[in-house]
């Protein structure tokens, strides 16, 4: 993975708006370019690729790395959102049934 440029490029909000596709392509490329978008000369936002963001700003914690590795081993890393939601609903239903069976009525 390429290292991001040390200094981000400054671009105007108008240029970011009119050339957004190109800016996204450059930010997500192997060069991992970063852009500071300014409005009337005042910096407002930063545009950077997701891989650059995840490695520099929000690195993965050890716990999340372990969860991801377990998911790969179990083959659940390729699940769709629909499948994930189905699994969550099934777990919650099972839990409700288990909790209802263990509660005593006076």
N, CA, C and O atoms as CSV, one atom per row, in Angstrom:
chain,resi,resn,atom,element,x,y,z
A,1,UNK,N,N,0.836,-1.166,0.000
A,1,UNK,CA,C,0.000,0.000,0.000
A,1,UNK,C,C,0.888,1.238,0.000
A,1,UNK,O,O,1.840,1.325,0.776
A,2,UNK,N,N,0.580,2.184,-0.861
A,2,UNK,CA,C,1.375,3.391,-0.958
A,2,UNK,C,C,1.110,4.301,0.223
A,2,UNK,O,O,0.012,4.312,0.780
A,3,UNK,N,N,2.132,5.069,0.604
A,3,UNK,CA,C,1.956,6.026,1.683
A,3,UNK,C,C,1.270,7.267,1.130
A,3,UNK,O,O,1.526,7.658,-0.008
A,4,UNK,N,N,0.391,7.898,1.928
A,4,UNK,CA,C,-0.266,9.103,1.455
A,4,UNK,C,C,0.721,10.257,1.348
A,4,UNK,O,O,1.750,10.276,2.025
A,5,UNK,N,N,0.398,11.205,0.501
A,5,UNK,CA,C,1.228,12.392,0.362
A,5,UNK,C,C,1.270,13.116,1.703
A,5,UNK,O,O,0.281,13.123,2.435
A,6,UNK,N,N,2.401,13.719,2.026
A,6,UNK,CA,C,2.530,14.390,3.310
A,6,UNK,C,C,1.620,15.603,3.416
A,6,UNK,O,O,0.986,15.814,4.450
A,7,UNK,N,N,1.551,16.387,2.378
A,7,UNK,CA,C,0.722,17.580,2.418
A,7,UNK,C,C,-0.489,17.418,1.508
A,7,UNK,O,O,-0.341,17.118,0.324
A,8,UNK,N,N,-1.679,17.615,2.053
A,8,UNK,CA,C,-2.867,17.517,1.205
A,8,UNK,C,C,-2.957,18.714,0.264
A,8,UNK,O,O,-2.444,19.796,0.550
A,9,UNK,N,N,-3.610,18.493,-0.844
A,9,UNK,CA,C,-3.818,19.578,-1.793
A,9,UNK,C,C,-5.006,20.404,-1.333
A,9,UNK,O,O,-5.991,19.854,-0.839
A,10,UNK,N,N,-4.925,21.693,-1.486
A,10,UNK,CA,C,-6.041,22.569,-1.145
A,10,UNK,C,C,-6.829,22.859,-2.415
A,10,UNK,O,O,-6.268,23.280,-3.426
A,11,UNK,N,N,-8.139,22.627,-2.350
A,11,UNK,CA,C,-9.002,22.919,-3.486
A,11,UNK,C,C,-10.223,23.684,-3.002
A,11,UNK,O,O,-10.626,23.564,-1.845
A,12,UNK,N,N,-10.794,24.455,-3.876
A,12,UNK,CA,C,-11.977,25.226,-3.515
A,12,UNK,C,C,-13.207,24.327,-3.476
A,12,UNK,O,O,-13.224,23.252,-4.076
A,13,UNK,N,N,-14.223,24.774,-2.774
A,13,UNK,CA,C,-15.476,24.021,-2.711
A,13,UNK,C,C,-16.079,23.887,-4.105
A,13,UNK,O,O,-16.659,22.852,-4.432
A,14,UNK,N,N,-15.948,24.921,-4.925
A,14,UNK,CA,C,-16.472,24.866,-6.287
A,14,UNK,C,C,-15.747,23.787,-7.094
A,14,UNK,O,O,-16.386,23.006,-7.799
A,15,UNK,N,N,-14.419,23.741,-6.995
A,15,UNK,CA,C,-13.659,22.717,-7.721
A,15,UNK,C,C,-14.006,21.318,-7.203
A,15,UNK,O,O,-14.128,20.378,-7.988
A,16,UNK,N,N,-14.165,21.179,-5.891
A,16,UNK,CA,C,-14.532,19.878,-5.320
A,16,UNK,C,C,-15.897,19.437,-5.838
A,16,UNK,O,O,-16.108,18.260,-6.133
A,17,UNK,N,N,-16.817,20.388,-5.946
A,17,UNK,CA,C,-18.163,20.048,-6.416
A,17,UNK,C,C,-18.166,19.691,-7.892
A,17,UNK,O,O,-18.790,18.708,-8.291
A,18,UNK,N,N,-17.482,20.472,-8.699
A,18,UNK,CA,C,-17.525,20.237,-10.144
A,18,UNK,C,C,-16.650,19.079,-10.592
A,18,UNK,O,O,-16.883,18.498,-11.651
A,19,UNK,N,N,-15.644,18.738,-9.793
A,19,UNK,CA,C,-14.724,17.666,-10.158
A,19,UNK,C,C,-14.730,16.535,-9.121
A,19,UNK,O,O,-13.715,15.869,-8.917
A,20,UNK,N,N,-15.880,16.325,-8.471
A,20,UNK,CA,C,-15.953,15.379,-7.366
A,20,UNK,C,C,-15.550,13.963,-7.769
A,20,UNK,O,O,-14.833,13.292,-7.027
A,21,UNK,N,N,-15.996,13.508,-8.918
A,21,UNK,CA,C,-15.630,12.167,-9.382
A,21,UNK,C,C,-14.125,12.004,-9.511
A,21,UNK,O,O,-13.570,10.985,-9.100
A,22,UNK,N,N,-13.473,12.992,-10.072
A,22,UNK,CA,C,-12.016,12.953,-10.237
A,22,UNK,C,C,-11.315,13.011,-8.881
A,22,UNK,O,O,-10.325,12.310,-8.666
A,23,UNK,N,N,-11.819,13.839,-7.966
A,23,UNK,CA,C,-11.239,13.943,-6.625
A,23,UNK,C,C,-11.359,12.601,-5.904
A,23,UNK,O,O,-10.404,12.147,-5.274
A,24,UNK,N,N,-12.530,11.965,-5.995
A,24,UNK,CA,C,-12.717,10.656,-5.371
A,24,UNK,C,C,-11.765,9.625,-5.949
A,24,UNK,O,O,-11.171,8.836,-5.214
A,25,UNK,N,N,-11.622,9.635,-7.262
A,25,UNK,CA,C,-10.732,8.676,-7.926
A,25,UNK,C,C,-9.294,8.859,-7.444
A,25,UNK,O,O,-8.602,7.879,-7.168
A,26,UNK,N,N,-8.847,10.096,-7.343
A,26,UNK,CA,C,-7.474,10.359,-6.913
A,26,UNK,C,C,-7.270,10.029,-5.434
A,26,UNK,O,O,-6.202,9.556,-5.045
A,27,UNK,N,N,-8.287,10.275,-4.610
A,27,UNK,CA,C,-8.183,9.978,-3.172
A,27,UNK,C,C,-8.164,8.474,-2.930
A,27,UNK,O,O,-7.492,8.004,-2.012
A,28,UNK,N,N,-8.892,7.717,-3.739
A,28,UNK,CA,C,-8.966,6.273,-3.527
A,28,UNK,C,C,-7.940,5.500,-4.342
A,28,UNK,O,O,-7.911,4.271,-4.274
A,29,UNK,N,N,-7.105,6.178,-5.104
A,29,UNK,CA,C,-6.083,5.502,-5.913
A,29,UNK,C,C,-4.932,5.031,-5.033
A,29,UNK,O,O,-4.919,5.277,-3.827
A,30,UNK,N,N,-3.986,4.366,-5.635
A,30,UNK,CA,C,-2.817,3.864,-4.905
A,30,UNK,C,C,-2.004,5.008,-4.300
A,30,UNK,O,O,-1.308,4.815,-3.304
A,31,UNK,N,N,-2.090,6.191,-4.893
A,31,UNK,CA,C,-1.346,7.348,-4.368
A,31,UNK,C,C,-1.957,7.893,-3.080
A,31,UNK,O,O,-1.288,8.594,-2.322
A,32,UNK,N,N,-3.227,7.573,-2.832
A,32,UNK,CA,C,-3.946,8.023,-1.636
A,32,UNK,C,C,-3.813,9.536,-1.416
A,32,UNK,O,O,-3.403,9.988,-0.347
A,33,UNK,N,N,-4.159,10.283,-2.422
A,33,UNK,CA,C,-4.083,11.735,-2.292
A,33,UNK,C,C,-5.137,12.242,-1.316
A,33,UNK,O,O,-6.215,11.661,-1.191
A,34,UNK,N,N,-4.815,13.321,-0.635
A,34,UNK,CA,C,-5.741,13.962,0.296
A,34,UNK,C,C,-6.020,15.382,-0.187
A,34,UNK,O,O,-5.165,16.037,-0.783
A,35,UNK,N,N,-7.232,15.834,0.086
A,35,UNK,CA,C,-7.643,17.167,-0.330
A,35,UNK,C,C,-8.277,17.913,0.834
A,35,UNK,O,O,-9.124,17.372,1.545
A,36,UNK,N,N,-7.856,19.165,1.020
A,36,UNK,CA,C,-8.509,20.051,1.974
A,36,UNK,C,C,-9.393,20.968,1.141
A,36,UNK,O,O,-8.915,21.696,0.271
A,37,UNK,N,N,-10.689,20.918,1.424
A,37,UNK,CA,C,-11.643,21.736,0.675
A,37,UNK,C,C,-11.883,23.013,1.461
A,37,UNK,O,O,-12.253,22.984,2.635
A,38,UNK,N,N,-11.663,24.142,0.781
A,38,UNK,CA,C,-11.885,25.414,1.463
A,38,UNK,C,C,-13.031,26.175,0.821
A,38,UNK,O,O,-13.312,26.037,-0.369
A,39,UNK,N,N,-13.673,26.968,1.632
A,39,UNK,CA,C,-14.755,27.824,1.162
A,39,UNK,C,C,-14.389,29.247,1.544
A,39,UNK,O,O,-14.247,29.580,2.721
A,40,UNK,N,N,-14.243,30.071,0.530
A,40,UNK,CA,C,-13.810,31.457,0.716
A,40,UNK,C,C,-12.484,31.530,1.470
A,40,UNK,O,O,-12.284,32.395,2.322
A,41,UNK,N,N,-11.587,30.608,1.141
A,41,UNK,CA,C,-10.251,30.611,1.719
A,41,UNK,C,C,-10.135,29.966,3.087
A,41,UNK,O,O,-9.031,29.874,3.623
A,42,UNK,N,N,-11.243,29.512,3.673
A,42,UNK,CA,C,-11.208,28.886,4.996
A,42,UNK,C,C,-11.382,27.374,4.855
A,42,UNK,O,O,-12.371,26.918,4.281
A,43,UNK,N,N,-10.424,26.586,5.378
A,43,UNK,CA,C,-10.543,25.126,5.286
A,43,UNK,C,C,-11.806,24.638,5.981
A,43,UNK,O,O,-12.108,25.059,7.097
A,44,UNK,N,N,-12.553,23.738,5.310
A,44,UNK,CA,C,-13.815,23.239,5.852
A,44,UNK,C,C,-13.814,21.728,6.064
A,44,UNK,O,O,-14.224,21.254,7.123
A,45,UNK,N,N,-13.356,20.966,5.067
A,45,UNK,CA,C,-13.390,19.509,5.159
A,45,UNK,C,C,-12.152,18.910,4.505
A,45,UNK,O,O,-11.435,19.563,3.748
A,46,UNK,N,N,-11.929,17.627,4.833
A,46,UNK,CA,C,-10.842,16.862,4.220
A,46,UNK,C,C,-11.469,15.707,3.452
A,46,UNK,O,O,-12.392,15.056,3.942
A,47,UNK,N,N,-10.971,15.459,2.263
A,47,UNK,CA,C,-11.398,14.301,1.473
A,47,UNK,C,C,-10.194,13.382,1.371
A,47,UNK,O,O,-9.113,13.782,0.939
A,48,UNK,N,N,-10.413,12.124,1.786
A,48,UNK,CA,C,-9.352,11.116,1.708
A,48,UNK,C,C,-9.986,9.766,1.445
A,48,UNK,O,O,-11.164,9.562,1.737
A,49,UNK,N,N,-9.219,8.849,0.900
A,49,UNK,CA,C,-9.714,7.520,0.608
A,49,UNK,C,C,-9.984,6.735,1.880
A,49,UNK,O,O,-9.393,7.010,2.925
A,50,UNK,N,N,-10.873,5.764,1.791
A,50,UNK,CA,C,-11.262,4.977,2.960
A,50,UNK,C,C,-10.094,4.168,3.518
A,50,UNK,O,O,-9.950,4.068,4.736
A,51,UNK,N,N,-9.262,3.592,2.662
A,51,UNK,CA,C,-8.101,2.826,3.154
A,51,UNK,C,C,-7.125,3.726,3.895
A,51,UNK,O,O,-6.578,3.340,4.928
A,52,UNK,N,N,-6.907,4.923,3.368
A,52,UNK,CA,C,-6.050,5.902,4.023
A,52,UNK,C,C,-6.646,6.271,5.384
A,52,UNK,O,O,-5.922,6.337,6.378
A,53,UNK,N,N,-7.936,6.507,5.434
A,53,UNK,CA,C,-8.615,6.859,6.681
A,53,UNK,C,C,-8.477,5.741,7.709
A,53,UNK,O,O,-8.139,5.993,8.865
A,54,UNK,N,N,-8.737,4.511,7.288
A,54,UNK,CA,C,-8.703,3.385,8.222
A,54,UNK,C,C,-7.306,3.114,8.768
A,54,UNK,O,O,-7.164,2.694,9.917
A,55,UNK,N,N,-6.286,3.346,7.972
A,55,UNK,CA,C,-4.925,3.075,8.455
A,55,UNK,C,C,-4.345,4.222,9.261
A,55,UNK,O,O,-3.524,3.988,10.148
A,56,UNK,N,N,-4.748,5.463,8.976
A,56,UNK,CA,C,-4.133,6.596,9.667
A,56,UNK,C,C,-5.012,7.199,10.762
A,56,UNK,O,O,-4.499,7.577,11.815
A,57,UNK,N,N,-6.285,7.295,10.544
A,57,UNK,CA,C,-7.175,7.973,11.490
A,57,UNK,C,C,-7.879,6.988,12.413
A,57,UNK,O,O,-7.974,7.230,13.616
A,58,UNK,N,N,-8.363,5.900,11.876
A,58,UNK,CA,C,-9.144,4.935,12.660
A,58,UNK,C,C,-8.579,3.532,12.513
A,58,UNK,O,O,-9.236,2.656,11.951
A,59,UNK,N,N,-7.358,3.306,13.015
A,59,UNK,CA,C,-6.786,1.966,12.872
A,59,UNK,C,C,-7.603,0.936,13.649
A,59,UNK,O,O,-8.245,1.249,14.652
A,60,UNK,N,N,-7.559,-0.280,13.164
A,60,UNK,CA,C,-8.315,-1.372,13.754
A,60,UNK,C,C,-7.728,-1.765,15.117
A,60,UNK,O,O,-6.514,-1.918,15.253
A,61,UNK,N,N,-8.584,-1.925,16.111
A,61,UNK,CA,C,-8.132,-2.348,17.429
A,61,UNK,C,C,-7.856,-3.848,17.419
A,61,UNK,O,O,-8.264,-4.556,16.499
A,62,UNK,N,N,-7.165,-4.324,18.445
A,62,UNK,CA,C,-6.862,-5.754,18.536
A,62,UNK,C,C,-8.138,-6.582,18.603
A,62,UNK,O,O,-8.219,-7.655,18.005
A,63,UNK,N,N,-9.130,-6.086,19.327
A,63,UNK,CA,C,-10.393,-6.811,19.467
A,63,UNK,C,C,-11.072,-6.942,18.112
A,63,UNK,O,O,-11.543,-8.020,17.749
A,64,UNK,N,N,-11.122,-5.840,17.361
A,64,UNK,CA,C,-11.759,-5.879,16.049
A,64,UNK,C,C,-10.987,-6.773,15.085
A,64,UNK,O,O,-11.591,-7.455,14.257
A,65,UNK,N,N,-9.677,-6.778,15.183
A,65,UNK,CA,C,-8.864,-7.660,14.333
A,65,UNK,C,C,-9.166,-9.120,14.654
A,65,UNK,O,O,-9.252,-9.947,13.746
A,66,UNK,N,N,-9.326,-9.444,15.934
A,66,UNK,CA,C,-9.641,-10.817,16.330
A,66,UNK,C,C,-11.030,-11.218,15.840
A,66,UNK,O,O,-11.231,-12.344,15.386
A,67,UNK,N,N,-11.982,-10.299,15.933
A,67,UNK,CA,C,-13.340,-10.578,15.452
A,67,UNK,C,C,-13.331,-10.799,13.942
A,67,UNK,O,O,-13.979,-11.720,13.444
A,68,UNK,N,N,-12.597,-9.955,13.212
A,68,UNK,CA,C,-12.516,-10.103,11.755
A,68,UNK,C,C,-11.872,-11.437,11.372
A,68,UNK,O,O,-12.332,-12.108,10.448
A,69,UNK,N,N,-10.807,-11.820,12.083
A,69,UNK,CA,C,-10.137,-13.093,11.799
A,69,UNK,C,C,-11.071,-14.270,12.069
A,69,UNK,O,O,-11.111,-15.224,11.292
A,70,UNK,N,N,-11.819,-14.204,13.166
A,70,UNK,CA,C,-12.774,-15.281,13.479
A,70,UNK,C,C,-13.868,-15.349,12.427
A,70,UNK,O,O,-14.306,-16.437,12.050
A,71,UNK,N,N,-14.307,-14.202,11.956
A,71,UNK,CA,C,-15.333,-14.156,10.916
A,71,UNK,C,C,-14.834,-14.802,9.623
A,71,UNK,O,O,-15.580,-15.515,8.953
A,72,UNK,N,N,-13.578,-14.550,9.280
A,72,UNK,CA,C,-12.997,-15.178,8.085
A,72,UNK,C,C,-12.914,-16.685,8.249
A,72,UNK,O,O,-13.225,-17.432,7.321
A,73,UNK,N,N,-12.491,-17.140,9.438
A,73,UNK,CA,C,-12.394,-18.584,9.702
A,73,UNK,C,C,-13.762,-19.252,9.614
A,73,UNK,O,O,-13.882,-20.362,9.095
A,74,UNK,N,N,-14.791,-18.578,10.121
A,74,UNK,CA,C,-16.147,-19.141,10.130
A,74,UNK,C,C,-16.869,-18.983,8.799
A,74,UNK,O,O,-17.931,-19.567,8.588
A,75,UNK,N,N,-16.292,-18.196,7.909
A,75,UNK,CA,C,-16.928,-17.960,6.618
A,75,UNK,C,C,-18.070,-16.965,6.668
A,75,UNK,O,O,-18.859,-16.874,5.728
A,76,UNK,N,N,-18.165,-16.217,7.760
A,76,UNK,CA,C,-19.249,-15.233,7.882
A,76,UNK,C,C,-18.839,-13.845,7.392
A,76,UNK,O,O,-19.632,-12.906,7.471
A,77,UNK,N,N,-17.636,-13.704,6.896
A,77,UNK,CA,C,-17.167,-12.405,6.426
A,77,UNK,C,C,-17.765,-12.006,5.078
A,77,UNK,O,O,-17.577,-10.873,4.635
A,78,UNK,N,N,-18.465,-12.898,4.435
A,78,UNK,CA,C,-19.050,-12.616,3.123
A,78,UNK,C,C,-20.578,-12.473,3.196
A,78,UNK,O,O,-21.248,-12.448,2.163
A,79,UNK,N,N,-21.127,-12.380,4.414
A,79,UNK,CA,C,-22.576,-12.293,4.571
A,79,UNK,C,C,-23.113,-10.947,4.076
A,79,UNK,O,O,-22.463,-9.913,4.231
A,80,UNK,N,N,-24.301,-10.976,3.482
A,80,UNK,CA,C,-24.959,-9.738,3.058
A,80,UNK,C,C,-25.660,-9.120,4.263
A,80,UNK,O,O,-25.817,-9.773,5.294
A,81,UNK,N,N,-26.078,-7.873,4.137
A,81,UNK,CA,C,-26.802,-7.224,5.224
A,81,UNK,C,C,-28.107,-7.951,5.515
A,81,UNK,O,O,-28.521,-8.037,6.671
A,82,UNK,N,N,-28.747,-8.465,4.500
A,82,UNK,CA,C,-29.996,-9.214,4.699
A,82,UNK,C,C,-29.741,-10.460,5.553
A,82,UNK,O,O,-30.514,-10.766,6.460
A,83,UNK,N,N,-28.652,-11.173,5.256
A,83,UNK,CA,C,-28.312,-12.366,6.033
A,83,UNK,C,C,-27.941,-12.010,7.478
A,83,UNK,O,O,-28.316,-12.717,8.414
A,84,UNK,N,N,-27.216,-10.927,7.644
A,84,UNK,CA,C,-26.833,-10.480,8.986
A,84,UNK,C,C,-28.077,-10.127,9.794
A,84,UNK,O,O,-28.207,-10.529,10.950
A,85,UNK,N,N,-28.987,-9.376,9.184
A,85,UNK,CA,C,-30.222,-8.994,9.875
A,85,UNK,C,C,-31.053,-10.222,10.244
A,85,UNK,O,O,-31.661,-10.258,11.314
A,86,UNK,N,N,-31.086,-11.229,9.363
A,86,UNK,CA,C,-31.801,-12.467,9.650
A,86,UNK,C,C,-31.192,-13.192,10.854
A,86,UNK,O,O,-31.916,-13.692,11.715
A,87,UNK,N,N,-29.864,-13.244,10.909
A,87,UNK,CA,C,-29.176,-13.878,12.037
A,87,UNK,C,C,-29.473,-13.143,13.347
A,87,UNK,O,O,-29.716,-13.777,14.374
A,88,UNK,N,N,-29.453,-11.832,13.311
A,88,UNK,CA,C,-29.735,-11.037,14.509
A,88,UNK,C,C,-31.166,-11.280,14.984
A,88,UNK,O,O,-31.402,-11.476,16.176
A,89,UNK,N,N,-32.117,-11.267,14.053
A,89,UNK,CA,C,-33.523,-11.497,14.405
A,89,UNK,C,C,-33.716,-12.882,15.000
A,89,UNK,O,O,-34.453,-13.029,15.974
A,90,UNK,N,N,-33.071,-13.906,14.438
A,90,UNK,CA,C,-33.191,-15.272,14.950
A,90,UNK,C,C,-32.602,-15.370,16.351
A,90,UNK,O,O,-33.182,-16.016,17.225
A,91,UNK,N,N,-31.465,-14.738,16.569
A,91,UNK,CA,C,-30.836,-14.759,17.897
A,91,UNK,C,C,-31.736,-14.081,18.929
A,91,UNK,O,O,-31.934,-14.607,20.025
A,92,UNK,N,N,-32.278,-12.920,18.581
A,92,UNK,CA,C,-33.155,-12.200,19.508
A,92,UNK,C,C,-34.411,-12.999,19.831
A,92,UNK,O,O,-34.860,-13.013,20.977
A,93,UNK,N,N,-34.977,-13.662,18.830
A,93,UNK,CA,C,-36.172,-14.478,19.055
A,93,UNK,C,C,-35.847,-15.626,20.005
A,93,UNK,O,O,-36.599,-15.894,20.941
A,94,UNK,N,N,-34.724,-16.302,19.761
A,94,UNK,CA,C,-34.305,-17.404,20.616
A,94,UNK,C,C,-34.076,-16.918,22.045
A,94,UNK,O,O,-34.450,-17.593,23.004
A,95,UNK,N,N,-33.475,-15.772,22.179
A,95,UNK,CA,C,-33.194,-15.201,23.498
A,95,UNK,C,C,-34.485,-14.851,24.242
A,95,UNK,O,O,-34.598,-15.098,25.443
A,96,UNK,N,N,-35.453,-14.278,23.532
A,96,UNK,CA,C,-36.744,-13.962,24.143
A,96,UNK,C,C,-37.433,-15.229,24.639
A,96,UNK,O,O,-37.974,-15.257,25.744
A,97,UNK,N,N,-37.410,-16.268,23.824
A,97,UNK,CA,C,-38.045,-17.535,24.212
A,97,UNK,C,C,-37.355,-18.151,25.421
A,97,UNK,O,O,-38.020,-18.679,26.312
A,98,UNK,N,N,-36.034,-18.088,25.458
A,98,UNK,CA,C,-35.262,-18.633,26.578
A,98,UNK,C,C,-35.547,-17.847,27.845
A,98,UNK,O,O,-35.748,-18.434,28.908
A,99,UNK,N,N,-35.565,-16.523,27.743
A,99,UNK,CA,C,-35.828,-15.680,28.911
A,99,UNK,C,C,-37.261,-15.852,29.404
A,99,UNK,O,O,-37.499,-15.819,30.612
A,100,UNK,N,N,-38.209,-16.034,28.506
A,100,UNK,CA,C,-39.607,-16.215,28.901
A,100,UNK,C,C,-39.788,-17.539,29.634
A,100,UNK,O,O,-40.620,-17.631,30.537
A,101,UNK,N,N,-39.038,-18.548,29.269
A,101,UNK,CA,C,-39.133,-19.857,29.902
A,101,UNK,C,C,-38.498,-19.902,31.275
A,101,UNK,O,O,-38.873,-20.747,32.087
A,102,UNK,N,N,-37.554,-19.030,31.565
A,102,UNK,CA,C,-36.863,-19.052,32.849
A,102,UNK,C,C,-37.506,-18.127,33.879
A,102,UNK,O,O,-37.201,-18.233,35.067
A,103,UNK,N,N,-38.383,-17.229,33.454
A,103,UNK,CA,C,-39.051,-16.336,34.386
A,103,UNK,C,C,-40.135,-17.093,35.139
A,103,UNK,O,O,-40.882,-17.876,34.551
A,104,UNK,N,N,-40.212,-16.857,36.426
A,104,UNK,CA,C,-41.243,-17.489,37.252
A,104,UNK,C,C,-42.405,-16.526,37.439
A,104,UNK,O,O,-42.224,-15.317,37.583
A,105,UNK,N,N,-43.556,-17.077,37.434
A,105,UNK,CA,C,-44.741,-16.251,37.672
A,105,UNK,C,C,-45.200,-16.448,39.108
A,105,UNK,O,O,-45.217,-17.579,39.595
A,106,UNK,N,N,-45.574,-15.370,39.799
A,106,UNK,CA,C,-45.996,-15.485,41.201
A,106,UNK,C,C,-47.345,-16.130,41.353
A,106,UNK,O,O,-47.829,-16.292,42.473
